[in-house]
Amino acid sequence: MTVWPDKRDGAFSGSAITRTDGLGIRVFFTEKITDRIPEQDIQLTATSAYLFSAGAAEVLLPRRPDGEDLPFDFRDPYVFRGPDGVWKMLLGSQSAQDGVVLSSEKEDNTAAGGWTYVGKLYTETRCETSALECRCLPPVNGDHRDPTTRWALIYGLMNGEDKDTGRRDLTMVFWISSPTADGLPGPSGSRVSNLCGH
């Protein structure tokens, strides 16, 4: 939808929401430029009124959160309404040897800018992996505003491998429920997929 004339490294996956301030959608994605300093991956947003092309992309998150000791991998913004009605954004990265899901939020109805970093929503400690990529957190059995609704945290294990089968880059599903104080479903729950020997 958006074209870069200077042949940048590319865009990683993201998400889209229906615009609250006009026609069409707002898209969120990661732009990667390998040699860019200090950040290789930044998060961008653009809007599309008629879904054929998008307007100019704007920088949404120009850097990784401070104080988390994250590598360059910082990608795949997934934006959704949390149980508290506030916009949430999940991003994938890694911390030490574990993949992590990072959480930010935005109270502005447009979700356009001014995101606040909340913290790590989930750390994958059972499977060897680098970044947790392409994650999402959809409500699965009810409305997102209902506190009894269960949610499924779905993510890919980048460079992960199941030792029993040799399969790589697996997708994991983790049931979670009970919103936390920050309005996100809590990380306690049960894993649906039984991979990585755990």
Number of C-alpha atoms within 10 A of each C-alpha: 12 13 13 11 6 6 8 12 13 13 19 17 15 22 17 18 17 15 18 12 12 12 13 17 19 25 23 28 24 24 20 21 16 13 9 9 8 10 17 20 26 23 25 22 24 21 26 20 15 10 12 7 13 19 14 14 17 15 17 19 18 14 15 24 16 8 6 12 11 17 15 18 21 27 29 28 32 23 25 21 21 21 23 18 13 18 20 27 27 25 28 27 24 25 18 11 13 17 27 27 26 24 23 20 24 19 14 12 12 15 25 20 16 12 18 15 17 14 14 18 16 17 16 19 11 12 19 18 22 24 29 32 27 22 24 25 25 15 22 12 12 12 12 20 13 13 15 14 18 21 24 22 20 17 23 22 22 21 13 21 18 15 13 9 9 9 12 15 17 17 17 18 18 17 21 21 19 18 20 12 9 17 18 22 27 17 18 12 16 12 15 11 12 9 18 17 9 8
